[in-house]
Amino acid sequence: MKNFSILTNGILKENPLLVLSIGLCSSLAVTQSMFNGLGMGLAMTFVLLMSEIIISIFRKCIPDAIRLPIFIIVIAAFTTIVQLLLKAYVPALSDSLGVFLPLIVVNCIIMGRVESFASKNNPFVSILDAIGMGIGYTWVLLAISFVREFVGTGKFFGMQVFPEANAIAFFSAAPGGFFVFGLIVAITEAIQNAAKKEDK
């Protein structure tokens, strides 16, 4: 039951975007299309998962005085792997994500989970935490991307569903990203409050 709780915490209860409100800059910047949102979510999940595994395995060997530089080196190594893979096999996605791909190195979500969780727990539960946080991060990106792309441009994963002339351009612009994010936060909060009332 405890392991299941660790796995599901990041999906809603401790969602890195909706609840912890970290990593918002890159999240809102790449959510103009679902292709970008999915790509960023998977890239972040991979880096988070591999970083948590490595830090968790060697947690007892890492001196406290240099733990942060070591965390950054580990995260940077896996970020570089993701960058090279995307450039080689999905260059369009690599170009679309632009500078936000290498900035995964300093993303607060990864550094926060590595510092607060992986450095204090065994590899198995660290894997569960990384997967949960990755799923939570990715579904929010996809939700924001869906509204911004579909309502803002009339497209779904790049395919034109209805004429762009009938779309609401506000949603594809930067202010639209903040509006959609705020709307999702409000809906999530309302659902959680309703669930708490039912439990009582």
C-alpha positions as CSV (number, residue, x, y, z in Angstrom):
1,M,0.0,0.0,0.0
2,K,2.9,2.3,0.8
3,N,4.5,1.6,-2.5
4,F,1.3,2.3,-4.4
5,S,1.0,5.6,-2.5
6,I,4.5,6.6,-3.6
7,L,3.7,5.7,-7.2
8,T,0.4,7.7,-7.3
9,N,1.5,10.7,-5.2
10,G,3.0,12.5,-8.2
11,I,0.0,12.0,-10.4
12,L,-2.3,14.3,-8.4
13,K,-1.7,14.6,-4.6
14,E,1.9,15.9,-5.1
15,N,1.8,16.8,-8.7
16,P,4.9,18.8,-9.5
17,L,3.0,21.4,-11.6
18,L,-0.5,21.6,-10.1
19,V,0.4,21.2,-6.4
20,L,4.1,21.9,-6.0
21,S,4.2,24.6,-8.8
22,I,7.7,23.9,-9.8
23,G,9.1,23.7,-13.4
24,L,6.4,26.0,-14.7
25,C,8.6,28.1,-17.1
26,S,9.6,25.3,-19.5
27,S,6.2,23.6,-19.0
28,L,4.2,26.6,-20.3
29,A,6.7,27.4,-23.0
30,V,6.5,24.0,-24.7
31,T,2.8,23.4,-24.6
32,Q,1.8,25.0,-27.8
33,S,1.4,21.6,-29.4
34,M,0.7,18.1,-28.0
35,F,3.7,16.8,-29.9
36,N,6.0,19.1,-27.9
37,G,4.1,18.4,-24.7
38,L,4.4,14.7,-25.0
39,G,8.1,14.9,-26.1
40,M,9.0,17.1,-23.1
41,G,7.1,14.9,-20.7
42,L,8.8,11.8,-21.9
43,A,12.3,13.4,-21.9
44,M,11.8,14.7,-18.3
45,T,10.5,11.4,-17.1
46,F,13.5,9.6,-18.6
47,V,16.0,12.0,-17.0
48,L,14.2,11.9,-13.7
49,L,13.9,8.1,-13.6
50,M,17.6,7.5,-14.5
51,S,18.8,10.2,-12.2
52,E,16.8,8.9,-9.2
53,I,18.1,5.4,-9.8
54,I,21.7,6.4,-9.9
55,I,21.6,8.8,-7.0
56,S,19.6,6.2,-4.9
57,I,22.1,3.5,-5.6
58,F,25.1,5.6,-4.6
59,R,23.4,7.7,-1.9
60,K,25.5,6.3,0.9
61,C,28.8,7.0,-1.0
62,I,28.1,10.6,-1.9
63,P,29.6,13.1,0.6
64,D,27.2,15.8,1.9
65,A,29.6,18.6,1.1
66,I,29.6,17.8,-2.7
67,R,26.2,16.2,-3.2
68,L,24.6,19.0,-5.2
69,P,27.4,19.2,-7.8
70,I,27.2,15.4,-8.1
71,F,23.4,15.6,-8.6
72,I,23.9,18.1,-11.3
73,I,26.5,16.1,-13.1
74,V,24.3,13.0,-13.1
75,I,21.3,14.9,-14.3
76,A,23.4,16.6,-17.0
77,A,24.7,13.3,-18.2
78,F,21.2,11.9,-18.8
79,T,20.0,15.2,-20.3
80,T,22.8,15.0,-22.8
81,I,21.8,11.5,-23.7
82,V,18.2,12.6,-24.3
83,Q,19.4,15.6,-26.4
84,L,21.6,13.4,-28.6
85,L,18.9,10.8,-29.1
86,L,16.3,13.4,-30.1
87,K,18.7,15.1,-32.5
88,A,19.5,11.8,-34.1
89,Y,16.0,10.2,-34.3
90,V,13.4,13.0,-33.8
91,P,15.1,16.2,-35.0
92,A,11.8,18.0,-35.5
93,L,11.0,17.6,-31.8
94,S,14.6,18.6,-30.8
95,D,14.3,21.8,-32.8
96,S,10.8,22.5,-31.4
97,L,11.9,22.2,-27.8
98,G,14.9,24.3,-28.5
99,V,16.7,25.7,-25.4
100,F,14.2,24.1,-23.0
101,L,15.6,20.7,-23.7
102,P,19.1,21.4,-22.3
103,L,17.5,23.4,-19.4
104,I,16.2,20.0,-18.0
105,V,19.5,20.0,-16.2
106,V,18.4,22.8,-13.9
107,N,14.7,21.9,-13.8
108,C,13.4,22.2,-10.2
109,I,11.4,19.0,-10.4
110,I,14.3,16.8,-11.1
111,M,16.7,18.5,-8.6
112,G,13.9,18.6,-6.0
113,R,13.0,14.9,-6.2
114,V,16.7,13.8,-6.3
115,E,17.5,15.8,-3.3
116,S,14.3,15.1,-1.2
117,F,13.6,11.5,-2.2
118,A,16.2,9.6,-4.1
119,S,19.1,10.6,-1.8
120,K,17.2,9.2,1.1
121,N,15.5,6.1,-0.3
122,N,16.3,2.7,-1.9
123,P,16.3,2.3,-5.7
124,F,13.0,0.5,-5.9
125,V,10.9,3.2,-4.2
126,S,12.9,5.8,-6.1
127,I,11.8,4.2,-9.4
128,L,8.2,4.3,-8.2
129,D,8.5,8.0,-7.2
130,A,10.1,8.9,-10.6
131,I,7.5,7.1,-12.6
132,G,4.7,8.8,-10.6
133,M,6.2,12.2,-10.9
134,G,6.8,11.7,-14.6
135,I,3.3,10.6,-15.3
136,G,1.9,13.6,-13.3
137,Y,4.1,16.0,-15.2
138,T,3.3,14.5,-18.6
139,W,-0.5,14.4,-18.2
140,V,-0.6,18.1,-17.2
141,L,1.6,19.0,-20.2
142,L,-0.7,17.0,-22.5
143,A,-3.8,18.6,-20.9
144,I,-2.5,22.1,-21.4
145,S,-1.2,21.3,-24.9
146,F,-4.5,19.8,-26.0
147,V,-6.5,22.9,-25.1
148,R,-3.9,25.3,-26.5
149,E,-3.5,23.4,-29.8
150,F,-7.0,22.3,-30.4
151,V,-8.8,25.5,-29.3
152,G,-6.1,27.8,-30.3
153,T,-5.3,26.4,-33.8
154,G,-7.9,23.8,-34.6
155,K,-5.3,21.1,-34.7
156,F,-4.8,17.7,-32.9
157,F,-1.2,16.4,-32.9
158,G,-0.5,18.7,-35.9
159,M,-3.5,17.5,-37.9
160,Q,-6.1,20.1,-38.8
161,V,-9.4,19.2,-37.3
162,F,-11.4,22.4,-38.0
163,P,-10.5,25.6,-39.9
164,E,-8.0,27.8,-38.1
165,A,-10.2,30.7,-38.8
166,N,-12.7,29.3,-36.3
167,A,-10.0,28.9,-33.6
168,I,-9.4,31.2,-30.7
169,A,-5.8,32.5,-31.2
170,F,-5.6,33.7,-27.6
171,F,-5.1,30.1,-26.4
172,S,-2.0,29.5,-28.6
173,A,-0.4,32.7,-27.3
174,A,1.6,33.0,-24.0
175,P,-1.3,34.5,-22.0
176,G,-3.5,31.5,-23.1
177,G,-0.9,29.1,-21.6
178,F,-1.2,30.8,-18.2
179,F,-5.0,30.9,-18.5
180,V,-5.3,27.1,-19.3
181,F,-2.9,26.2,-16.5
182,G,-4.9,28.2,-14.0
183,L,-8.1,26.6,-15.2
184,I,-6.7,23.1,-14.8
185,V,-5.4,24.0,-11.3
186,A,-8.8,25.3,-10.3
187,I,-10.6,22.2,-11.7
188,T,-8.2,19.9,-9.9
189,E,-8.6,21.8,-6.6
190,A,-12.4,21.6,-6.9
191,I,-12.3,17.8,-7.5
192,Q,-10.0,17.3,-4.5
193,N,-12.1,19.4,-2.3
194,A,-15.2,17.5,-3.4
195,A,-13.5,14.2,-2.7
196,K,-12.5,15.4,0.8
197,K,-16.1,16.3,1.6
198,E,-17.4,12.9,0.5
199,D,-14.8,11.2,2.8
200,K,-16.1,13.2,5.7
